[in-house]
Amino acid sequence: MSAREIPREFGAGTRVEALWSRAASLQAGCPLVSVSSADGGVGRSTLVVALGGLLALAVPGPVVAVDATVRAWGGVEHRVVRRSPATVWDAVLAGTALADRGVAERLMQGGPTGLRVLVGESRLTTQRRPPNWPELLGVIGHLRMTSKLMLLDLPTADTAPTWRVLSWATVPVLVSRATVDAVQHTLRLLAHMRAAGVERVTDGALVVVMATSPSTAREVRAVEQLAKRAGIDLVRVPYDPVLARPDALDPRSLSKATRSALTEVAAMVIDRCPVVADSSGASLT
């Protein structure tokens, strides 16, 4: 499949061109990008929609984001355009019909760049509720049959189910605020996972640090450097007022520095996904 045109906002350069080229060469079998964190309120949902929106520009095929927080508040719904009242609960009710792309599309909300988003259920009634983990995993399994790439907005990584979904992911992503405590909590979480034998996560994890102000303290930069020297892949996304607004999120509207950081995150994600061989027969992985 040919690569999509790179939007002018993302310019040129080897890293951007390689990202778009590899995104066009993803193997069959939807890669799963699972996004969690050590702490709450770190910008997880914002990153899912921003990253998903960028990947939707690069990947020739449906890119889907799912609110997998198993709760009735927050999540990705505030960062997309609601075109229907459908939620993840309607996807549960649809069952195996979700394997039909048309059925799945009708339940999705839209992002400005073509990202498909299955938002969470915010009602708690006798008829509607957030799904439990078995129900949610069924939804994910059906949706992967018609998606090219999927991102999951998970709860914090303090439960066994979240650890399991992270360990199943093609790319596990941990989000942190740009504070010393938050980054250290993330590093401790990785250490606990390694001690518990969850090397599938610790060896492949990508840590994304979300800045909350225009300047980042020297102490935070020092902790980040320690993490990188320990072999952890870490990218800091700079503060951007567009990310701070609860509006539909278009990555093309971000500042140049934020677009550059988000492009690096997207490239690291795609670098971890299996791709087909090029025309010479050489593997692109």
Salt bridges, closest charged atoms under 4 A:
GLU9 OE2 - ARG8 NH2 3.87
ASP39 OD2 - HIS185 ND1 3.11
GLU77 OE1 - ARG82 NH1 3.04
ASP90 OD2 - ARG128 NH2 2.53
GLU105 OE2 - ARG116 NE 2.88
GLU121 OE2 - ARG123 NE 3.27
GLU121 OE1 - ARG128 NE 2.88
GLU135 OE2 - ARG129 NH2 2.78
ASP153 OD1 - ARG44 NE 3.50
ASP203 OD1 - ARG194 NH2 2.73
GLU224 OE1 - ARG236 NH2 2.66
ASP233 OD2 - ARG272 NH2 2.55
ASP247 OD2 - ARG245 NE 3.62
ASP250 OD2 - ARG252 NH2 2.86
GLU264 OE1 - ARG15 NE 3.05
ASP271 OD2 - ARG15 NH1 3.13
ASP271 OD1 - ARG22 NE 3.46
